[in-house]
Amino acid sequence: MELVAGCYEQVLLGFATRPGQSWTVVPDFTHHAHTASLSAVAVNNRYVVTGSRDETIQIYDMKKKIEHGALLQHNGTITCLEFYGTAHLLSGAEDGLICIWNTKRWECLKSIKAHKGHVTSLSIHPSGKLALSVGTDKTLRTWNLVEGRSAFIKNLKQNAHIIKWSPDGEKYVTVITNKVDIYRLDTASITGTITTEKRISSLRFITDSILALAGDDEVIRFYSCDSQKCLCEFKAHENRIKDIYSFEREGQHVIVTASSDGYIKMWNLDLDKIKDGPSLLCEVNTKARLTCLAVWLDKASEMKENSDKTATSSQVSGMAVDWLGFGYAALVASGGILGYAKAGSVPSLAAGLFFGSLAGLGAYQVSQNPNNIWVSLRSPVQDLTCGASIADTEAAPCTYRFGMLQSIQLVKM
């Protein structure tokens, strides 16, 4: 386990962390990665990538502890970086671009003019098929990552500077100055709002329903997404908090905080005793002006993407469709979204486009009555049969061959 942090001094700092009865943190490496201050950092099971005001993304190999190269697609400060599994990276910058990178060959697969102003934040859905972004053009944009295009645009009253999906992908939050708006994906509407006294600088989902907020002060606050009430607050540092990171290890919820006072601290949070606040595990004084933070977990389980799946099954399942608020239903196989069916306006049937990394293009027929939809996966031919129940006699089933799938179901996103 390694704490990695960026700072104004243009350096990436690495600290080896040893869990145990008494957690310890020792300096491991420093990498002069950039010619300007670091503005973003992200990790996967092999690499750490950093973004900077020098407009470059630098890659550091954590296995070999060497510099791996640089990505030079952007023409503006890098504002956000996020990996999806082991194969893809998304980057956003002040040039308004979002770039999709292949991390096997480190090539830019797609460069999207995402916002008229700066891209301030982005977040990838747990399925890897959707992403959200916000920018200084007062818009929230939904991206279809399968086709690399815009799927939905929502106008905001003010510029949001943070956006984040919940771990289960059923909700997302936006941050505008000191206000957190909580959205449900199935309704695409705000279900609650959290307001703090100071500007919010960092946000993390601790669970699907608990948020950790840090702002321009020394305090960490935990809020319930359901009630929007503060569950706990505690003073974590002597100066304002720049970033929060969190992970779960052997059932233990660990919170990591970085402050402009130079300290990185690790905390243990007992969810059953959340009102008591977290307990300090360890701390280190970096003696640097910190800007961003991440934790590299060398034994983290790899996130499998749909393209890597080869398992088979003779399982047959059927259930109702739930439509998203903006007219999409999601078809999920083996934990990853394969594609979407877009609702039309025909009274009894809707024809849409069905797409996915494992599927070819084709028309997809679906009843507008969500209770009539069924799907099945048949072995050994692995055909996906879609159609309506007997209640809708106008709907003729249609079949697509997908190859080898593990399981399939229609779910609400």
Order of alpha helices (4+ residues) and beta strands (2+ residues): beta-beta-beta-beta-beta-beta-beta-beta-beta-beta-beta-beta-beta-beta-beta-beta-beta-beta-beta-beta-beta-beta-beta-beta-beta-beta-beta-beta-beta-beta-beta-beta-beta-beta-beta-beta
